[in-house]
Amino acid sequence: MENSSSLSILTIKVLKFMGECGARYPLDNFENIYMYVYRMLQDNRVVEIGKNGTTEGYLFYSLCHDINSYYKKKTWRYVPQVTNGTTLYVEKLVCKKWTKELRRKFEEIITTMYPQIEGAIWHRYGLKMDRKVIYRRNLCMK
């Protein structure tokens, strides 16, 4: 685990990247957003994805057996994960452009870290409603 000072710097780096990708942070909620990112980084539940030495995105995830406590939570509320969980729940994906190559890099990192994972679930939010994307054969997005 990193020390508090370097973790704070990394949190600001991630928030800055998210802002560059279009995320907007209401000032009255910024402390909650900062603490969410900080705690997720502290738990090693954020994967930086890049190519050619450039950061292309960050993926926030949780391991669980049941997704309800993650799916039904408020956006910036931190919920501890089940470290021996068999389902990976993608909480947030912030990326300049999500490509098959980046998905494969993420999949390789996660399956190496957590060989017990059987599948992944991601709720993709659209203009009209969200849709649940479930991946059983491959870990993540096709």
N, C-alpha and C positions, 0 to 999 in steps of 0.2 A: 504494500500500500504506500502511496506517495504521502509526503508530508503535507500539512494543511496549506502552506504557502504555494507549493507547486500545483496542488490540486485546485486551488482558487484560480491560479493563472490558466490552467487547462480549462476550467469551467468557463472563464471569460472567452478563451479561444473558441470553444464550441459554440457559445452564445453568439459571438461575432460571426462565425461561419453561418449559423442558422439565420441571422439577420441578413447576411449577404444573399442567402437563398430565398429571402422573402418573408421570413418570420417577423412578426411585429409583437412587441411586448408591452401590454398596458402597464403604465407606471405603478398603478395600485396593486398589481399582481406580480411585479418583477421579483420580489423577494421569494415568493413561492416557486417561480420559474427557476431562479438561480439555485435554490436549495434542492429542487428536483434534479437538475442536471448535476450538481455537486454530489449528491448522494448516489446517483446512478453511476457516476464515474468512480466514486469511492468503492462501490460494490463490483467494479469491473463489468458493468452491464451496458457498456457503450463500446461499440466497435467502430474504429475509424477505418474507412475504406478509401483507398487511393490507388493511383497509378502514376508511374513515372515520377515518384517522389512528391506528388501533389495530392492534397486531400480532396476527394470527390464527394464524400458524404460521411454521415454518422448514423448509425443504427442503434436505437435503444431497445432493449429486449428484457424479458423476464422468463424464467423457467417456472413451470407450474404443472399441476395435474388437471386443474380446472381453471379456465380463463375468466370466469365471472368477476373475480375480485379485481382484475386488471381492466377488463372490458367496461365494467360499470363504474369505474372510478372517475373522478374529475380529471381533466387533462393533465394538470401539473401536480397531482397528488402522488407522493412516493408510496409504494406498497412493496414490502420485502418479497423476495422471490423464494421459491422452494428449490433449494440447491440441487436436490436429486430429482427434480421434475423431469418428465419425459416429453413435455410439450413446450415448444418455444413460442412465446407470444411476442410479436413485434409491436412494441409500444409506439415508437416514432421512427420514421425514416426521413432524414433531411439530406437531400442529395442534389447536386447540380444536374446530373442526368443519370438515372438508374439504368444500367445496361446489363446484359447477360454476363459480361466479363466481371463486373463488380458483384453481381449476385453470386457468381461462382467463388469469388474470393471470400465473400462473407460466409458462404456455406462451408468452405474449407476451414476457415478459422473456427467457426462455431462447432462443427462436428469433431474437430480435433480437441477443443476445450471440453465438450460435453458429448461423449460417445453414446450416452443413453437416450439421446433425443430421437423420438419416433416420428415427429412431424412438427409443422409450424402453422400458426394461425395469424392472420393479419387482417384487420378491418380496414378496408380502403374506403375513404370518405369521398363521396362524389357530390355533385351539386344538389341532387334530389334526395339521396339517402346513402347510408353506408352499405357495403356488401362485405360479407365475411369470405375471405379467401383462405381455403384450407389446403395445405400441402402435405400429403402423406408420403408419396414416393420420393420426391425431392424435398429438401428442407425448406426452400424458400420460393420466391417468385420465379415463374417461368417466363 
